[in-house]
Amino acid sequence: MTLQTIKSLDGKDEYVLLPISVYQSLQQEISFALARSSELAGDDTYMPLLLDEYVNNPVALARMKSHVTQQELARRLEVTQAYISKVEHQETVTPRLLQRVMAALATDA
């Protein structure tokens, strides 16, 4: 696998592009390393992204934590992606629907 780099204006490597699957598998380690380096430097400005603090809808939260797209969840539930989007934008979700979603996310693709 070849990783691509993005250079700064002065020509130095500044960013690395990598496949999302690689990033997802390393995401927890990256967050830990950033938090640790921030602690060692005495800098408390780094705060890891916690989905629970930003996503209020339980369907959206469960789907994101399972690394499943709306399209994939829709396929598993035999509904449309638009329906999943609508559900994820609602303020409340019925317990029955949430149970169906959790069961669908628990199954292997």
VEXRONU-481250 format. One record per residue: x negated, y, z negated of N, C-alpha, C in turn. Coordinates in steps of 0.02 Angstrom, whole numbers, plus 50000, padded with zeros to 5 digits. Each point is the difference from the previous one (the first is absolute). Layout:
XYZXYZXYZ/...
//
This chain:
499584994250000500425005850000499555006250000/500175004750042499635006250005500405005549967/499695003749955500335005749969499805006350036/500485004550009499865006350032499895005349947/499565004750015499885005549954500205006650034/500185004749959500165006750024499475004649969/499705003950042499455004349978500265007049982/499655003149953500165006949982499725004750053/500145006349992499755005050049499245000050004/499674998249945499264999950002499724993350024/500444995650023499774993750030499904994249953/500155000949936499924994649951500654995949995/499914993549987500594995849990500415002649941/500655000950010500425002749947500584995449982/500284996550050500564995549988499874993450036/500354994849977499964993450032500714997850017/500104997850060500644997150021499954992549995/500474996949966500004992849995500714997450007/500074993750019500674997250008500405000449936/500655001150006500435000849942499994993849956/499944994150029499984993949960499384999949955/499445002550025499395000449959500105005149945/500285005850018500135005149949500464997449945/500544996650020500484997549951499684994949953/499574995850027499674995049957499505003349953/499735005850019499515003449958500295005849960/500635001650010500305005949971499915000449924/500124994649966499945000049927499285001249978/499534996850034499295001049984499785007150014/500255002950055499835006950017500255004749946/500634999149980500285004349948499614999449935/499814993949982499614999049939499335003550005/499664999250057499345003050009500045007649998/500515002950031500085007349999500145002549929/500434996449965500165002149931499384999449956/499624994650008499404998949960499475005450014/499905001650064499495005150017500235006949974/500655001250000500275006249973499885000449925/500104994449965499884999849928499275001249983/499564996750038499285000649987499765007250011/500315003450048499805006850015500345005049953/500434997549956500365004449955500545004050035/500194997750059500505003550040500664996249996/500515003349976500644996749993500505001950054/499755002550057500455002250053500264994250042/499654994350001500244994350040500564996449962/500554999150035500564996249972500234995150053/499984993549986500214995250050500755000750016/500184998550061500705000350021500374994049970/500505001449961500424994849972500695000750032/500184995150041500635000450036500595001249954/499984996949941500565000749953500145007349982/499505004250003500085007049982500275004250058/499994997450061500215003850058500614997250036/500134993649991500554996750035500534998049949/500605002950007500534998849952500464994250020/500044998550064500454994850023499704993149989/500354995549965499714993449984499894995650062/500405000950052499904996150061499365002350035/499925006550007499405002750032499384998149960/500035000649934499434998449958499814992750006/500484995649996499864992850006499714998350068/500285003150053499764998750068499275002350007/499865006049976499325002750007499494995949960/500194998049941499554995949959499874993250031/500484997650041499924993650033499645000750067/499825006250019499675001450064500414997450058/500665001349998500464997950052500295006350032/500055000150066500295005750034500764999849996/500315005650014500745000150002500244995150053/499664999850056500204995550055499974992849978/499484998049965499934993149976500534998449948/500135004549954500524998849950500684999450034/500135004250048500634999650038500074993250033/499464997650030500024993450033500164994649949/499695000349942500124994949949500715000249972/500295006049997500685000749975500534999550055/499764999650062500444999750058500455006250005/499685005849991500325006550009499565004250044/500195006250013499595004450041499505003949958/499485002350032499515004249965500325006449978/500485002650038500355006249982500384999049934/500284994149991500364998649938499535000149940/499414997050009499505000049946499805007249983/499895004050052499825007049989500555003649961/500634998850019500575003149965500014997949927/499914993649987500004997449931499445003349960/499425000750030499425002849965500075007449985/500475003350034500115007249987500585001249952/500334994749978500555000649952499715001049930/500395003449958499785000949931500124993849957/500514996150017500144993849963500064994250047/499844994149974500054993850038500364995049956/500454996250030500374995149960499544994449978/500144997149942499594994449976500014994150050/500564998950032500054994450047499535001150060/499995006150027499555001550056499284999449978/499845002649942499314999649975499794992849991/500454995849978499854992849992499864996850068/500395001750051499894997450068499325002250026/499835006449988499375002650024499424996549966/500054999249934499464996749963499914992750024/500544996750014499964993150026499674999950069/500185004850042499705000450067499255001649997/499815004249952499295001849994499604994249969/500334995749962499664994449969499854994450049/500355000050057499894994750049499425001750045/499644994950022499465001250048500285001450068/499665004250037500225001850068500004994150041/
//
